[in-house]
Structure formats: structure tokens, C-alpha cells
Amino acid sequence: MSRIGKKQIIIPAQTEISVAEGVITVKGPKGSLTRAYNPAYVSVEVVEDEVKTAALQENVNSRSLWGTYSSHIMNMIQGVNTPFEKKLIVEGVGFRSEVKGDKLEMSLGFSHQVIMDIPEGITLTAEKNNLTIIGINKETVGQFAAEIRSKKKPEPYKGKGIRYADEVIRRKEGKKTV
């Protein structure tokens, strides 16, 4: 039995959820999200002010998807009411980042600028060495933050690179001199 699937999913005020032909649509004050699901494994029903999910088969796939879709629905409801946010810190001498239109330009110590397209539905702000990614889709926000971080991961000696604001970098000791 899925502990996450058994949790009660309550629909807050100003939020509408509709389920039709394998597609879940959540509309709220910040926008709307849609997600396809497999109706052969999981049933999703909207009953008054809550969403009920249940596994349709007694096999591993059905039970695992039950918890997964319940979690996705909870994230969608949370996202359309209060957007998700990730903060990144760019550390290093000469490392900088700036937003130009729908592109992010970063100087990360390479011989060239690193230019990335900002995905649709994401708001990106760059202040000094801090990047703030805001959006209603948790997956898109997390994926874009991970892609930015992958351009220059923090190194353990001086801590230069791009890291999450709440990430702790384990530092290594440098060379010993006699």
C-alpha cells in the first residue's frame, strides 16, 4: 500500500481540478497545469473538495504509480497557488550572470560565454551573484536549476562554481608546504 497515495489531497479555494480521458488539469490563481496519467493503472476522482486516487491492479507498477500520481497532483495544486522557487549562488572571481530577454548569459571562466534559453513558464532574476528561478511547475523549475548548476559545479578547494543556496560544499585541504 502506498503511504503517499493514501494521503488526503484537499483542494484549496480558488483551485479547480478536472479529470478527463487520462489528463488531469489543475487551474488556480497563478496559472494552470496539465498532466497525462495512465488510467489502466490508477484511478483519479474529484469528490467534492478533495481528490482521491487508487491503484486499479494489484501489481508493482500500479502501486508505484499510485503514489507517484498522488505526489504529482499535490505538487500541481501547490504550484498553481504558490509558485516554486530555487535559488542558486554563482561564486568565483570573474563569474557573473545576467538575464537578457529570454536568455541567461553567464561568464564562468571559460573562453566563451555560456548562453542558455529560459524555458517558458519560468521567471528568472539575476542580482549580483544570485539567481532566483520561480515557476508553477516543480519539475521545470528543478530541471532548469539543475541544468544551470551543471554548467560549472562547485569545486571542493575554493568553492568556485554554481551551487544551490542551501547546499553545503565540503571543502578539501590544499597542498601542504613544509
C-alpha positions in Angstrom: 0.0 0.0 0.0 1.2 3.5 -0.9 1.5 5.8 2.1 1.6 8.8 -0.2 -1.3 7.5 -2.2 -3.4 7.1 0.9 -2.9 10.7 1.9 -5.9 13.0 1.6 -5.5 15.6 -1.2 -7.6 18.6 -0.3 -8.4 21.2 -3.0 -8.0 24.7 -1.7 -10.3 27.6 -2.5 -9.8 29.2 -6.0 -8.5 26.0 -7.4 -10.3 23.8 -9.9 -9.4 20.3 -10.9 -10.8 18.3 -13.8 -10.0 14.8 -14.8 -10.9 13.6 -18.4 -9.6 10.8 -20.6 -6.3 10.3 -18.9 -5.5 14.0 -18.4 -5.5 15.9 -15.1 -5.9 19.7 -15.3 -5.4 22.0 -12.3 -6.3 25.7 -12.6 -5.5 28.2 -9.9 -4.7 31.9 -9.3 -1.2 31.6 -10.7 -2.0 29.6 -13.8 -2.9 26.1 -15.0 -1.1 22.8 -15.3 -2.0 19.6 -17.2 -0.5 16.2 -16.8 -1.3 12.9 -18.6 -1.7 9.8 -16.5 -2.3 6.1 -17.3 -5.9 5.2 -16.4 -5.2 1.5 -16.8 -3.1 1.5 -13.6 -4.5 4.4 -11.4 -8.0 5.9 -11.0 -8.2 9.6 -10.2 -11.6 11.1 -9.0 -12.6 14.5 -7.8 -15.1 14.2 -4.9 -16.4 17.5 -3.5 -13.3 19.3 -2.2 -10.7 16.5 -2.4 -9.0 14.3 -5.0 -9.0 10.5 -4.5 -6.5 8.2 -6.2 -6.5 4.4 -6.1 -4.5 1.6 -7.7 -6.6 -0.4 -10.1 -4.4 -3.5 -10.2 -2.5 -5.5 -7.5 0.9 -5.4 -9.1 4.1 -3.4 -8.5 3.6 -0.9 -11.4 0.1 0.0 -10.3 1.0 0.5 -6.7 4.1 2.6 -7.5 2.3 4.8 -10.0 -0.5 5.3 -7.4 1.9 7.2 -5.1 3.7 8.9 -8.0 0.5 10.4 -9.4 -0.7 11.4 -6.0 2.5 13.3 -5.5 2.3 14.9 -8.9 -1.3 16.1 -8.1 -0.2 17.6 -4.8 2.7 19.4 -6.5 0.4 20.8 -9.2 -2.1 22.1 -6.6 0.7 23.7 -4.6 2.3 25.2 -7.7 -0.9 27.0 -9.0 -1.4 28.5 -5.6 2.2 29.4 -4.5 5.0 29.1 -7.1 8.0 27.0 -6.5 11.4 28.8 -6.1 15.0 27.7 -6.4 18.0 29.9 -5.5 21.5 29.5 -7.0 24.7 31.3 -6.0 27.4 31.9 -8.6 30.8 32.0 -6.7 34.2 32.8 -8.2 36.4 35.7 -9.4 35.0 37.0 -12.7 32.0 34.7 -12.6 28.8 36.6 -13.4 25.3 36.0 -14.7 22.7 38.3 -16.3 19.3 37.9 -17.9 18.9 39.3 -21.4 15.4 38.9 -22.7 14.6 35.2 -22.7 18.3 34.1 -22.4 20.7 33.7 -19.5 24.3 34.7 -20.2 27.0 33.5 -17.8 30.7 34.1 -17.6 32.1 31.0 -15.8 35.8 31.2 -16.6 35.6 29.6 -20.0 36.9 31.2 -23.2 33.3 31.8 -24.2 30.0 33.0 -22.7 27.6 30.3 -21.6 24.2 31.1 -23.0 21.0 29.3 -22.0 17.4 29.7 -23.1 15.0 30.3 -20.3 12.1 27.8 -20.6 8.5 29.0 -21.0 6.7 29.5 -17.7 9.8 30.3 -15.7 10.7 33.7 -14.2 14.5 34.2 -13.7 16.1 37.1 -11.9 19.8 37.7 -11.6 21.0 40.0 -8.8 24.8 40.2 -8.3 25.8 36.6 -7.8 22.3 35.2 -7.0 19.9 33.6 -9.4 16.3 33.1 -8.5 14.2 30.7 -10.5 10.4 30.9 -10.0 7.7 28.9 -11.7 4.4 26.9 -11.1 5.7 23.6 -12.4 8.0 21.9 -9.8 9.7 19.7 -12.4 10.5 22.6 -14.8 12.0 24.7 -12.0 14.1 21.9 -10.6 15.3 20.7 -14.0 16.3 24.2 -15.2 18.1 24.8 -11.8 20.0 21.5 -12.3 20.9 22.4 -15.9 22.3 25.8 -14.8 24.3 24.1 -11.9 25.7 21.5 -14.3 27.5 24.2 -16.4 30.0 24.7 -13.6 29.6 22.5 -10.5 31.3 23.8 -7.3 34.8 22.5 -6.8 35.9 21.4 -3.3 39.1 23.6 -2.9 37.9 27.2 -3.2 34.2 26.5 -3.7 34.1 28.2 -7.1 31.1 27.3 -9.3 27.4 27.4 -9.2 25.6 25.9 -6.1 22.2 25.9 -4.6 21.7 28.5 -1.8 21.1 25.8 0.8 23.8 23.4 -0.4 26.9 22.9 1.7 30.2 22.3 -0.1 32.6 20.0 1.7 36.0 21.7 1.4 39.2 19.9 1.0 42.6 21.0 2.3 45.0 22.2 -0.2 48.7 21.3 -0.6 50.8 21.3 2.5 54.1 23.2 2.5 57.0 22.1 4.6 
